[in-house]
Amino acid sequence: MVGSFTDRFPRAAGVLMPLASLPARHGIGDLGPEAYRFVDWLADAGVTWWQMLPVVPLGPGNSPYASSSAFASEPIYLSLEVLADEGLLDRADLAGPKELREGNVRYAKARRFKSARLAKAFATWRDRRRQRAAFERYCAREAEWLDAFCAADGATAEAADLARFLQFQLDRQWNALRTYARERGVLLMGDAPIFVALDSVDVSSRPELFRLDAAGQPLVLTGCPPDSMNEDGQLWGHPHYDWDAHRAEGFAWWRARMSRQMDLFEAIRIDHFIGFRNAWEVPAAASNAREGRWVETPGEELLEAIQDELGGLPLIAEDLGSVTPAVHALRDQFELPGMRVLQWGFGPGSFHAPHAIGADAVVYPATHDNDTCAGWWRGLDAGTRRRFCAATGGSGETVASDMIRAACASGAHTALFQLQDVLGLGRSARMNTPGTPSGNWAWRASRRDLSAVRARRLHELLDATDRLADR
């Protein structure tokens, strides 16, 4: 298929690094100087892909997977330094508490600190009437989602104007970073959750596209069935789509959503790809996901519509979980690479094993939902440890680097690894533990982590495994 991920891009490697996890002066990673420094580090290491988590507005528990909008971007990712460079803030506005500069992401403190300064930047911009023509063009181009997002929850005219300004500035800062990354040979990869939150603008502005009752409450909820790790399954709580309504409008909402993603990224990981073939429906009154059932979804029609909109499908299918032959058939029909996770690859007969991974896959030592490799090793039984050592020639002392080496040496088209594993960090650096409502999404790198020595070592590995990007 012309435009599929494996056809469009060469064999390569990437680093999974949430934007929020970058070093930064103001409590959370953003689109400022440290993002450019990270791009430089990736380029020096010969890395092609910077994979991020969703960059939509953060939801409860600071989760990027429970957003108020599938189209908007998170304002806290705006760089105050860039706004100061443009004359919208004073240099004195950039001085913040020392505690914001290092350690884990401080969401609440960062939001308080930055919100006041973003409001000041808006007031300065409005009074000086700068960039008005560009602003008007942006608002007209994105009106389909922007108007509803900015007017959400009965926002005042002032609040709506501020929201438009922030999205406009995010667009400007994002495009500048993306252009710089391309010039250095680094491509941005995004992540699109398949479902959207009940309290999102997506649902409130287009309720007819979701299975809701007369009061606007879900008739059924999303989740996944019980498995070896969750005896009650997982109850996610999103509303399900009314697929007949989407079909009736030619999947226009999905077309617009994926087109918006491709305005930001070169490729997209589709979270919970299984849901394109069948989705687990749980009764709205259920307290867990045990009572659910699988219901078929129109994935073939949907992917055809997205392909028509994008002129190809530069997508990666997160085909993990309750995968069936029908899910694999849908993935293969559209020539989408699936995902393999090495932490699941050292049991007998596992198709996640390094030697079993073919060129139609993307391999991870671990994803953002797994423990770090060093933390994973601590929880292994003796038999799995022996299999790991026999297969990789490694040991618990070097488990993270051994896993990265195995991923790079595999036949997978693309090898992606968390920065935490590049750094060899333990469980305290874990990004997310599924099913836990708090304590996630907090790890943040330091400037010291992005050393020239680490870049050189990674460059040597990518060279030896034919994953070096063309520069």
Buried (B, 14 or more C-beta within 10 A) or exposed (E): BEBBBBEBBBBBBBBBBBBBBBBBBBBBBBBBBBBBBBBBBBBBBBBBBBBBBBBBBBBEBBBBBBBBBBBBBBBBBBBBBBBBEBEBBEEEBBEBEEEBBBEBBBBEBBBEBBBEBBBBBBEBBBEEEEBEEEBEEBBEEBEEBBBBBBBBEEBEEEBBBBBBBBBBBBBBBBEBBBEBBEEBBBBBBBBBBBBBBBBBBBBBBBBEBBBBEEEEEBBBBBBBBBEEEBEBBBBBBBBBBBBEBBEEEEBBBBBBBBEBBBBBBBBBBBBBBBBBBBBBBBBBEBEBBBBBEBEEBBBBBBBBBBBEBBEBBBBBBBBBBBBEEEBBEBBEEBBBBBBBBBBBBBEEEBEBBBEBBEEBBBBBBBBBBBBBBBBBBEEBEEEBBEBBBEBBEBEEEBBBBBBBBBBBBBBBBBBBBBBBBBBBBBBEBBBBEBEEEEEBBBBBBEBEBBEEEBBEBBBEBBEEBEBBBEE
